[in-house]
Amino acid sequence: MNSFLYQTPEELRAAIEKNDRQSYVVFTSVTMVTELAGKFDERVILCSTSGEFTPKGFQDPAITGFSYDPESVEVVELLYPPARGLQTLKKAYEKVKHNQNAFAFLLCDGLSAMEESIITTFFFTDPQFKIIGGSAGDNLNFKETSIYIGSKKVHSVALFFNTKTRTQLIKENLYGPCGKKMLVTEADPVKRIVKTFNHQPASVEYARMLGVNVSDLEKYFMSNPLGKSADDDIYIASPMKINPDRSITFYAQIIPNTFVDVLELKNHADVINDTLNQVEFRPSFVLSINCILRSLYFIETKSWRDVDAELLTICKNQTGFVSYGEQYFKNHFNQTMVLLLVE
C-alpha cells in the first residue's frame, strides 16, 4: 500500500494510467470528486472529504490516497438501507475471517446518519475483526457527500483487505471525563436526538452541568462533547444543534437509559505521546481518519503542524482524510482520530 499526493486531476489521471496493475482509493474535495467522476474504471474509488492528510501532513485542498494490490482486496458496495447487502458482506468476510491481519475499510455517506446501521450489518463478524472507517465530507457545506466506485456513485463502500503482514488499529481521543455524568432519560436514537438528561430538558441540564447559560451552550459543544463508555473506553458523541423544544441533536446515536460523561480537553502533548507509545511495530503504511471537529480545533489553535510532525514520525508513507464521523471496530463516534498501521 503506497500513499500519493497530487495537486491536479491531470497528475492523478496520468499516474493511474501509467500503472494499471494497481487499484486506488482517492481522498479529495467534493468539487474535485465531481470533476473526476466518470474518468476511471472500477479500479478507482473516490471519496469526498473535508480536508486531507497527506505524506506531507494535513492539507486542504489536496488529492491524496493510496494504491493497493487488487488481488488481495474485495470491494463491496454498501447498499441503502445497509441490510440489503448483508449476504454480499458475509461472503466477503468468509474469505478473510481466519486471517488475524485482515481488516475492513469503510467509506460511509456522511449526511444520511446511517453509520450505526452500517456497523450493525457487521454483527456476524468476530469482535476482534478489525474495522476502520470514515464518513465522507463536503467541506462543511452539509449538502451532499460523494463516493464513487469507478464511474458509479454509491451510498457507501467496504473494502476487505486480506493482508499478510501485521496490522494494528489505534484510536485517539483529545477528551476525557471531567467527573460529571448524566442519565439519558428520553432519546430517539434513530434520529440521534436526546430529549432529556436526568429528566430535565437536554439543553437545560447539559448547560447546568457546565455551569453556563443555555443561550451559550453551543459555544461549548466543541470543547465539552459527551462520552459513551464501552469496553473500558470512551466513545465521543458530538452535539450538533439545540432544537426548539430544548432537545439536542447529535452526530452519533445516544441510547436511552444509559449514562454519558461530560468531557473536557486533555493535555495534547500527553495524548500524542500515549498514541505513539501504542505503536506495536514499525509500519510501512499508515492510514489516518480525523473528525472534522478535531480538525477545526487544530486549525483554531494552529496546531496541525505539530500533529503532522508527531504522526509522520511513525511512518512517512501516510494518507488519510478529515471525516464527518469515524468507525472503529463496531463503533461509530466523533471528534476522534483512528489509525490503521500496516507492517
Buried (B, 14 or more C-beta within 10 A) or exposed (E): BBBBBBEEBEEBBEBBEEEEEBBBBBBBBBBBBBEBBEBBEEBBBBBBBBBBBBBEBBBBBBBBBBBBEBEBBBBBBBBBEBEEBBEBBBEBBEEBBEBBBBBBBBBBBBBBBBBBBBBEBBEEBEEEBBBBBBBBBBBEEEEEBBBBBBBEEBBBBBBBBBBEEEBBBBBBBBBBBBEBBBBBBBBBBEEBBBBBBBEBBBBBBBBBBBEBEBEEBBEBBBEBBBBBBEEEEBBBBBBBEBBEEBBBBBBBBBEBEEEBBBBBBBEBEEBBEEBBEEBEEEBBBBBBBBBBBBBBBBEEEEEBEBBBEBBBEBBEBBBBBBBBBBBBBBBBBBBBBBBBBBB
